[in-house]
């Protein structure tokens, strides 16, 4: 095969995989390719896509953020509590965002200034903030939220669901940050070789902290959306979401070693996970088997990433 063709296939492998997956599922279950179901898939994907976009910034530095699920839960719970007591949706969104930013800041400072492993730090904060969410909610969901807030996650502008519009805006801003700003260039340089980036005058600690802040902020936005969609805030919300986000990022072509990846690839990766979940549900596959399939997808994604890095 021509080397140029191989290069193009490798470049668009995630998109090709998504198209092939859609074709297979359409043949197996015709209900997949309906307007209602496709809209439903995009809406369901929106939460994972937003978290994965934030995760992309962290993984580009060569790091990892396991705390996004807990950040989602505590942000959503605080937002729900404020809305239930005051009815002020903008205030609730602002507080949730500040919480996400604060979690990201804590992670970033411990990793960059404290020189601690990202895996250990975010594993610890994942546990801490999950515990704080359980304490805050007393282990029970916060429900009976006002219609004005519930419409945020279930309403539409024209034919487009609001969560999808929010995802598009977040993705567009992320693409701008990575491709058009000095911060984006520094982020790729840091992930490519941190020592070289530092020696060239880049404040690597600041860039790393900002990456985790963005990840925390994205998780808080996702927390507000999922709380609005469900109409209640559960202290167990977001469990396992960090794995889905990491898989979406890796499937999208972002290297776990850092320094290489794109937001568009992450969106495609999130769509792959969403389409796979939707197809398995339409085929009435047991959730137990779905976990096995998702685990295999993780292994395949990491193996492909490793093979790509070797080449």
N, C-alpha and C positions, 0 to 999 in steps of 0.2 A: 504493500500500500504506500502511496505517495506520502512523504514526510509531512508535507503541508496539510494533507487531508487528516493525517493522524493528529497533527497539532490542533486543527479545528475541532475534531471530534473530542479531544481531551478538554478543550476550552469550554465546549458547550455540553459536556457529558451530563450535567445535572438537568439541563433543559430537555435533552434527548430522553433521559430517564423518566422525567415527568410526563412527556408526551406518550412514551411507550406504556407507562403505568395507566394513564387515562384510557388508552386504547384497549388494554387488557381488561380493565374493570368494566368498560362499556360493553364489551362482548359478553362478559360473565353476568352482568346485571344491567339491563337497559335503563333502569330507573336512575342510573348515575347521571346520564347526560340529559337532564331536564333543567329548565331555568330555575325552578324552585330549589333543586338540590345543589346546583352550582353556586347559587347565591348563598345557600346555607354553608357550603364548604368555605367560601371566601370569608363569611362572618366568623366561622369557627377558627379559621386560620389566623384571623387578625390578632388575637391575644398572643399566640405563640410567635407570630411574625414580629410583633413589637418587642417582645422580650429578646428574641433572637437578634434583632437589629442592635440592641444594646450590648448583647453578648459578643457580637462581631467586633466591636471596638476593643473589648477586653482581650479576646483571643488574638486579635491582631498584634497585641503587645507580647504575646506568648503566655498570657495568663489564663485564668478561668474564674468564673463567678458562680458558685454553688448556692448563693444566698438569694437569688432572684425569686424563687418560689415563696420564701418567707417574707421577702420585701413586698411582694404582691399581696400576701395575706394581711400583713399589718397595715399596709396602705389602704387596702379595701375596707378593712374593719374600722379604721379611724374615719375614713370618708363616710361610711355608712352611719357611724355614731353621730357625727356632726350633722349630717343631713336629717337624721331622725329627730335630733334635738332642736335644730335651728331652721331646717328647710333650706339652708343656704348652699346651693350646689357649687358655685364658684369658690367659696371658702373651703368646702370639703376637698375639691380638686387641688386647690393650692396647698392645703395641709398635707394631703397624700403625696403630692410632688416633693414637698420639702422633706418628708420622711424618707422617700426613695433616694433623694440627693444626699441626705445625711448618712444613710446606710452605705451608699457608694463612697462617700468621703471617708468614713471609718475604715472601710475595706482598703481603699487606696492608700491612706496614710500608714496603716499597719504594714502593708506590703512594700510600699516605696521607702518610707522613712524607717519603719521597724525592721526592714530586711527579712520579713517572714515569707514563707511559701504561700502563694495565692490559694492553693488547694486547702491548706490548713486554716488560713484566716477565714475564707468564705464558708468552709465547713462549720467553723465555730460560730460565725455570725448567723448562718442558716439556722443552727440550733437555738441560739440565743433569741433571735427575733421570732422564731416559731413559738418559743416558750412565752415571750412577752405578749404575743397575739392571744395565746390561750389564757394568760392571766387577765388581759384587758377585756376579753369577751366572756370570761368565766367558762370557757369551753363550749359556749352555745352560739348559734348563728344570730346575727342581727338582721331581723326581717321586717316586713311591712314598711318598706321604703316608699316615699311618695312617687306618684306617677311621673312627675317632672324629671326625676332622676332615672327612673326605669326606662324612659323613652330614649335616653342617651345611648343605651346599649342595644335597644330593640327597634329604634325608629329608623326612618329612611329620609334621605333628601333626594327627591325624585325617585329613581329606581335603585339608588345606591344606599346600602346600609351604612349608618353613621360610623360603626366600628371600622369598616373598610376605608371610609374617607379619612378617618384619623390615622389609620395605618399608612395610607398613601402619603399623607402630609409628613408623618414621622420618617418614612423611607426617603422622601425627597430631601428633607433637611439633612438626614444622615449622609446621603450621597453627596450633597453639597459640601458638608464638612470634610469628608474624606478626599474628595477630588478637587476642590477649589480653594481650600484654605491651607495656611501654613501648618496648622494643627494636624491636618490629615497627612501631610508630607512627613512631619515629625513622627507621627504615630507609626507609619510604615517603616521609617528608618529605625525606630526603637525596636520594633518587632523583628526587623531583619538582622540587626546586630546592635545590642544595647551599648556595648562598650564603645563601638565606633561612633554611635550616635552621641554618646556623652562627650567623647573626645572632640567631636566636631562642634561642640558648644550648645547642644540641645539640652534643655532642662528635662531630663528623662523622668525624674520624680514627679514633676508637675504634669507631664503628659500622661503618665501612668494613673495618677490620681483622677484626672479628668475623664479617662476611659472608664474607670469604675463608677464615677459620678453619673456618667451618661447611662451606664448599665442599670444603676439603681433607679434613675429617673424613668427609664423606659419600663422597668418592672412596676413602678408605682402607677404609671399611666395604664398599663395592662390590668392592674388591680382595680382601678376605678371602672374600667370597661367591663370586666367580668362580674364585678359586684352589681353593676347596673343591669347587665344582661340577665343575671339570675334573679335579681330583685332582693338579694340578701347577701350578707358577708359571712362566710364560714371561716372559722379559725384554721380549718384544714385545707383551705383553698390554696392552689398553687403547688401542692405536693407532686413532685416528679416533673414539674414544668421545666426545671433547669436541664434535665436530660433531653427533653424535646427540643429545647432551644439550642443546646450544644450540637445535637444531631443535625438540626436544620442548618446551622452554620457550617458544619463540616461537609455535609452533602452539597452545600452551595459552593464549595471550593475553597473556603478559608482554611489555611493550614493551622493545625494545632501548635505548630512550632512558632507561629507568628510571622508578620511581615508580608503576608500574601492573602488576598481575599477581596470580595466586593459585596456591597449591600444587595445588588440585584441577584447575585448568587444565593444569598441568604434567604431572600424572598422566595426564590424557586425551591430551595431546600424546605422551607416552611410549608409550601404548597405540596411538596412530595409527601411530607408527614401527614398533612391534612387530608389529602386525597386517599392515602393508604388507610388511614383511620376510618374515613367515610366509606370506602369500598368494603372494608372488612365488616363494618356495621351493616351495610346493605346486604351483604352475603350471610348475615346472622352468625358470624364467626364468634366463638366464645371469647370474652375479655381475657381469659387465661392464655389462649392461643395468640391473641393480639399482643400480649406482653412478650411472648417468645419471638414473634415476628419483629417487633420493635427492637428487641435486644440484638437480633441478627442484623438488622439494618445498621445499628450502631457499630457493630464489629466490622461490617463490610465498609462502612464509611471511613472508619479509622484506618483499616488496611489499605484502602484506595489512597487515603491521604499520605500514608507512609510510603507507598509505592511511588506516588507522584513526587514526593520530596527526594527520594533516592535518585530518580531520573534527573 
